[in-house]
Amino acid sequence: MPEGHSIHRLARQFQDVFGGQQLDVSSPQGRFAAGAHLLTGHTLVEALAHGKQLFLRFDHGLYLHVHLGLYGAWSFGGDDSFTGASSIGAPRRVGERETGKATSEDGKGYSGPPAPVGAVRVRLVSAHGWADLRGATTCAVITAAEAATVLGRLGPDPLHNKPGDREEFIRRLRRRKTAVAMLLMDQSVLAGVGNIYRAEVLFRQGVDPHLPGNKVAAAVAGRLWDDAVAVMSDGVRSGRIVTTPRALWPAGTEVAPDADAHYVYKRNGLPCRTCGTAVGLAEMAGRKLYWCPGCQSS
């Protein structure tokens, strides 16, 4: 499932390529035909992200609300003025990824979107390009009040990092007896963090993932927030989750190889990069948990 940095990159791309433009909205698959009818012919005013939720606000006050879930992905294309990634999403079989450039190989010869491929739930088309959505968990037209209700259920987003957000996260985390590793994935506590950021931030801060939230010192909770802000902001800039320093990459490497991008995520059984203890793997609430028993003991 895409983590928060990918959704913020999606919002930025939608704002860049569709912001202020009148869009033709359709549902080639047919399942979103009624929703598309409500949006087509209207102008996209603003693209917003909060955690893993994307909101596209149109000029008549309605929103397209999308949560990609495990299988959802957007693909893009257009002429030579239509820039950005060609695909952002989370096809379950390949994991989270972002690929290519949105412009076609012959952008100047662009004559409109191609025929839909597969089950395209929603297609957005402007004068210069298109975007197709497939496989999303949530795809709905909602009102401003309904958007506010969705946002009201979510915790603070490290990528907004507004005044008071840090303190609110600390409060929400420390009022619960649930394991801190579960709380970091609870979107009502912290919006946008998924399995990779959860594992890496806990390791980087030396926190036992099994420690109950109400046993986490306020100062430690604050450091978890600060680190989430830092690594997720890096993810927005690069389009990848890289949590290791350059010193751990092969000599002369400017970009972290996938095998060296993380401290513990998917490194179970391998020696910890810090202490040499074998990285552990367990299941917690149906998700895989990676941690170092040596560096992250209570």
N, C-alpha and C positions, 0 to 999 in steps of 0.2 A: 504494500500500500504506500503511495507517495507520502512523504513526510512534509511538514509545513513549508520548508524552503521551496519545494517544487510548486506548491499551490501559489505562493507569493510570486514565483517566476511566471506562472501562468497568468496571474492577474496583471502583472506588468506587461506581458506580451499582448494580452487582449487590449489593454489600454493603448499600447503603442500602435497596433495595427488596425483596431476597430473603433477606438475612442472618437466620439464626435461624428460617426458615420451612420447613415441609415442602412439597416441590414435587412436582407431577405432571410427569413428564418423558416426552415422546413424540417420535416421528419421523414427522410427517405424510407426508414423502417416502418413508419406508420404509428408507432406506439406513443409518440409525442405530438401527434397532429393537432390536437386541441390546444396544447400549450404553444406550439409554433404559431398557430393562428392568432394568439393573443399578442405575440411579439413582433411578427413580421411587419415591415414597413416603418418601424420605429428606430430611433437613434440610440446607440449605446452611449450613455453618459459617463458611466464609471464602472471600473472593474475592481472588486474588493476581495481580499483574502483574509480569513481569520482561521488560524489553525489549518485544518484539512478541508475547510468549507470555502467554496468559490461563489461569489455573488456578482452577477452582471446586471447593473441597474440601467433601465431604459427611461426614455424621456417622459413616458406617461405614468411613471411611478411603480411599474412592475419590475420584478427581478427574475432572472434565471438563476436558480440555486442548484449547484452541482457538488456532489461529493463523489469522488472517483471510486472509492472503495478498493477492493483487491484487483479488480479487472478493468477499471475504467481508464481511458486514455483519450487525449485530444490529438488530432493531426491537423496540420496547417499547410497551406500552399498559396501561391499567388504570383504576381508579377515582380519585377526587380525592385519595386519600392516596398514590398511586403517582406519585412525582415523578421528574423527570430528563429526559434527551433522548429523543426518539421514535425516533431512528435514529443509530447510530454505526457507521462502517465505511468501506469503500473500494470502492464500485462502480467498476470500471475506467473506465467511460465518462464518469463525472463527477468522478472524483478523490475524495480523502479528504474526508469531510464529516460534520457532525453537525447534526441538524435537530430543530426543534420541541420540544414538551413531551410527555412520555410519557402524561399523562392524556388521556382522551377529552374531546371537547367537552362531553359531558354525563356527567361522571365519576360523579355521584351515581346515575345510572341504569345504571351498569355491571352487566352480567349475565353476564360471562365473556368469554373471548377470541373474536375473530371467526373465521370460517372461514379456514383457511390460504390464503394467496395465493402462488402460485409454488412453487418447490422448497424447502420448509422442511425443513432437515436435522434441527433440534432445536427443540422447543418446551418451554419451562419455564412452568409455571402455578402461581401461589399463590392465596390467597384474594382478593387485591387486584389482581392484574395478571398479565401474561404477557411473555415474550420469545421471539422467533423468530430463528433463525440460518439464513442462506442463504450458499452459495457459499464456505465456508471451505476453506482448503488443508488444515488439520488439524482434525479433530474426533474425539476418542477418549476412552474411559474408561481411566484408567491408575491404577496403584498409587502409594503414596507413594515407593517405591523408584524407580519409573520416572520420577516427577516430579523426583526428585533427580538422576537421570541427565540429564534434559533441561536442568535448571538448571546442572549441572556442565559442560555444553558451552558455556555462554554467558559472555561477558565481564561486567564490572561494569555496572550500570545507573545512569546519572547521576541518575535520579529516586529511587533509594534512597540513593545517596551515603553509604554506610556507612563507618566508619573503615577505612582501608586500601584502599578502592576506587580512590581517585585514584592511589595509588602502583602498584596492580596494573594499571590502564589504561596508565600511563606505561611500565611494564615490558613489557606485551604489545605496545604500539605500537612501541617502540624496538628490539625484538629481531628485527623483520622488515625485509626489503629492499623489500617491496611499497610502491607509492605510497601516501602518507598518505590520499589521497582514497578509495582502495579499502579501506584498513584501518578507516576510520571507519564504513564500511558493513558490515564483517565482524562479525557478531554474536558471534563468539568473542573479539573484541577489545573491542568496545563495544556493549552491548545496547540497542536501541531507536532508534538513529539511522538515518534513511533519507535519501533523496536531497535533501530540502529542508534539513534540519538540517545535513547534511554540507556542502552548498554554502555555507550562510550562516555557519556557525561558522568554516570555513576563511577566508572573506572577512573576517569581523569580526576575526580574529586575524592577517590578512595572511600566511597560509601558502600557499605554492605547492602546489597539489593534487598535482603530479607528484613532489614531494620524497619520497624513500624514507623509510620509517618510521625506519630506523636512523640517518638523518641529521637527524632532528628533535631539537633540543635538549630536554633534560628539562624545562627551564623553559617552553619553548613547548608541549610536550605537556601540561604541567600547566595552562596557560592554555586549551588546547582543552577539557580536561575541565571546568574551571571555567565556561567559556562555555556548554558543553552543559548543565550543571546549571542555569544561569540561564535560558537561552531555553526549555528543555524544561519547567522549572517554570512559566514564564509560560504555556506551552501548556496545561498541566494546569489552570491557573486559568481561562483564557479559552476553551479549546476550539478555539483557532486557533493557527497558526504565524505569529507576527508578530515580525520580528527588527529592524525599523527603529525609530528613535526618533520621538516625536511631531513633532519639528522637521521631519521629511521628509514629513509628511502635509499635506493641504490645511488652510489656516488655519481654526481653529474646529472641526476634526474631532476627535471624541472616540474614534472607532473607525477603525482603519486601513482604507482602501479596499483591496481585493485588489491593485490595481495598485501600491500603495505599501507593501505589507506586507513586501517582501523587498528585499535589496540586489542579488542577482545571479540568484536562481532564476527561470527562464523569462524573463529579461531579455536574452537573447542579442541582440547587435546594437545594443542601446540604450546610451547613455552611462552609464558608472559613476557612481553617485551621489556618489562621493568625488573621483575624478580625471578623469572625462570620457572615459576610454578605452572603446572598445566592449567590452561584456561578451562573453566568448568562450563557445563551445559546442563540446564534443567528446564522443566516445563512449568510455567507459572500462568495460570488462568488461560490455558490453551495456547500460549505463545512461548517461543524459545527464549530463554534467558541465558546470556553469556556474561561471565564475570571471572575475576581472578580470586580464588580463595585465599591467596597470600596477601595481595594488596588491599583486598576489600573485606577483611574480617572485622567484626565488631569489637 
